[in-house]
Amino acid sequence: MSPAAGEVAGARGEGGSVEARRVFIGAGCNRVVNNVSWGACGLVAFGAQNAVALFSPQTGEIVTTLPGHKAPVNCTLWLPTKKDVLQVRGRETYYLLSGSADGAILAWKIGSGKGEWSHVLQLPGMHKKGITCLAGRMVSDTIVIFASTSSDGIVVIWEMVIEPTPGGSCKVSCLHTLSVGSKPMVSLSLAVLPEQRSHLILAMGGLDHKIHIYCGDKSGKFIKACELKGHSDWIRSLDFSLPVTISSEKHNLFLVSSSQDRTIRIWKMDSEAVSSGSTAQLRKANIEMTSYIEGPLFVAGNTSYQVSLESLLVGHEDWVYSVEWQPPTVLPGNEAHQAMSILSASMDKMMMIWKPEKNTGLWINSVTVGELSHSALGFYGGHWQPDGKSILAHGYGGSFHMWRDVGLDSENWQPQIVPSGHFAPVSDLTWARSGQYLLSVSHDQTTRIFAPWRNQVNPGDMIYWREIARPQIHGHDINCVAFIQGSGNHRFVSGADEKVSRVFEAPLSFLKTLQQATLLKPDISDDFDNVQVLGANMSALGLSQKPIYTHGVKESPSSNSSDGPESMETIPDAVPTVFTEPPVEDQLAWNTLWPESHKLYGHGNELFSICCDYEGKLVASSCKAQSAPVAEIWLWEVGTWKAVGHLQSHNLTVTQMEFSRDNAFLLSVSRDRHLSIFSIRKTKEGVEHRLVAKHEAHKRIIWACSWNPFGYQFATGSRDKTVKIWCVQDASSVKLLATLPQFCDSVTALAWMGRDRASNAGILAVGMDNGLIELWSVSGGRASAGSSTPDSSPLSAACMLQFDPLLCHVSTVHRLRWRQPDSSDEKSALELASCGADHCVRVFDVHCRT
């Protein structure tokens, strides 16, 4: 599959064709066990809010997101699985199952050769609550048996029949339903029994601390065989191996289990042929006696299976959420070989590889990798690459962590580049004033910077977007952000669920890292020597990020450790670093902070919206409000950071504000369904402001507004599913120019990009509550407020492009931002950035061809 090409949505209108191409998707992983699946096709699937995201480990970028679920995705499963090595060879079509929190299971068809993916079908609604685990195996080249479990205490056995032809379809039917009582199962594993290829074994574990073993045939009728006791807490993960041939040439099946009791248990199932006449006697007498002495015994077909505890692995210091056998390989002679190697992942921030010691056969921990920083909060799951050369973990912070064995003679596991992104709704984003990078803020309480990282060795190679810094890590959900325009160092202001706005300034380490990423000289007017701050530190219990100076004195650690309890975890200082290659999660979370330079006090409630003028001299901010005094807009002077104005007009929360391109007017829209226009004029004494117009513009909440860059026209978008275009007349009133045809859902984001000043032509991007994005061409109408001449041409608007749903968000679009095009290259593609409630940040190339 070629992820570099990206999906493309196109349309052709009267003036030519418009094409949008995906450039970048940034998203975090849902913080759920069993959410990630690494397929035999080489792609990793995971849930990102209501979407199923696919990423390529080779390039470290998200390839696509698949819409369809109406609730957060809890678990994914690739078919064929990594264990179906004999069925994988030569296959071009793979299937992906995904289960969500509302009990729905969807099936997707993935064409690995052509890079195509499509929604195949939705399974019948057998579950009433969230899906917690999916497990399956291919029992032939065309038949898959898989099981699903849910919080409703039901385990369902399914059959999927796949047509072998490339364009073939698949059919799914429910074979059997098992009720497990009031304590639901949260982990499953399915395998084909050795010696009895027509029989399957299903292991399930959950809240009752026991492993339940069921046996069945390919018709899907499963009956309970035995219980395995030993764990003292919830069973979190189960995985069957392929049959293993020991020295006695007998096939043994192994089951590994992990639990919240911090231990891992390996169970061995020895098979022994039973004559048909003695089966009944075996069931009556021997099973009861043998179970007490050697372990449970059960019969499937004409074979009995003795279950015994092979090993108890103790090494993790917290809940063990995941265990997985190393994927098998194919030996000459068309035989699958199961390596005796197990990967475990735990909330103690560690992943371990366990192998039996050659001489004694005792299982030992041979490899340990993990995140040692205090910012990591543990792993929810660990997964092998199909060839066993790489391992992947996903963590509490929605992050991925991957290590690859790059050693030649001995094992040497090194961190690898993986996708990253927010793990909660992304509330706002903005381009840097130079357009070199994108800054986003989220309810995951972080601010992140994404930028295209160019290859220094081969600058002509494919450019991939990476997260290059995490300037702010906060204790409150962050709602809004504005980049300070004008000259000088890079600065931004952010507002969160607190009454204070915070100003941040780029440290020297970031400026040099940005230079490494873009291979361009920095756009700050002063030299690096004038930037005295190297990085920033966050105190253990504080919200402010303190600067680390370039010439600061390194304090020696105190030798007296009696100030606090010995169990207190010490928080190390950040180490600001200039990165010559994209940083990994451990570095991003602690070593890329920006120092906080100012706090802006004044608002009475949590900050909601913020914007900056185009000269970088004024910042406007608003907060959540239910009364006119609280809903006033505050103006702050950049530099002195003094409040220089209080703009009163609205009665409820101001949802968005924007300065006109010449900074003469400030437009604001509110929950009170009104828009307001303020004239802004800077004087030597400060700022003069006047309410020019206030108008009830829509029938519902107004979520978005945007100015025409060429004049005093502006657009507003509302929950009433309409977009209206207005103009300021004679600097004293507002006139409605046009109302666009009603959209299919609430309009939540707008962004206006100018294309041709002479004809006053531009592109209006519209984002909706359902995640879809449309581009509209807008031209004509009056271009300036002071003009008294009649319009040269009436305003016209037409839909240029409706983005393909595969390109779009799956939940509310919160913000759209155009990158200002390079004036030296008029033929370059336009770049549109978007963020939404689906945890995603997206960047699109928009090509307009005449």
Protein Blocks (a to p, Z undefined) as FASTA:
>chain_A
ZZknopadddddfkbccddddfbdcddddddehkaccdfkopacddehjbccdddfklop
afbdcehiacdcfbdcddddfklmmlmgopabdcdddddfkopacdddddfknopacdfb
dcddfbfbdcfbdcdddfbfkbccdddddfkopacdddddddfbfkbccddddfbdcdeb
jbdcfbdcddddehilmbccdddddfkopacdddddfkopacdfbdcehiacdcfbdcdd
dddddfkopacdddddddfkopacddddddddddfklmmmmmmmmmmmmmmmnopcddeh
jaccddddfbdcdfbfbdcfbdcdddddddehiiacdddddddddfkopacdddddfklo
pacdfbdcddfbfkbgbjfbdcddfklpaccdddfkopacddddfbfkbccddddddddd
dfbdcfbdcddfklpaccdddfkopacdddddddfklmmbccddddfbdfbacfbdcfbd
cddededjddddddddbfbdcdddddfklmmmmmmmnopacfbfbdfklpmbfbdcddfk
bmbdcdddfkbccddddfblklbcfklccdddddddddfbdcdfklmmmmmcccdfbdce
hifbdcfbdcddfkopaccdddddfbfklmpccdddehjlpafbdcdfbfbdcfbdcddf
klmaccdddfkopacdddddddfklpcdddfbdcdfbfbdcfbdcddfkbccdcdddfko
pacddddehhlaccdfbdcdddfbdcfbdcdddfblklopacdddddfkopacddddeej
jfbfklcbdcfbdcddddfbdcdfklmcfbdcfbdcdddddfklmkbccddddddfkopa
cdddddddZZ
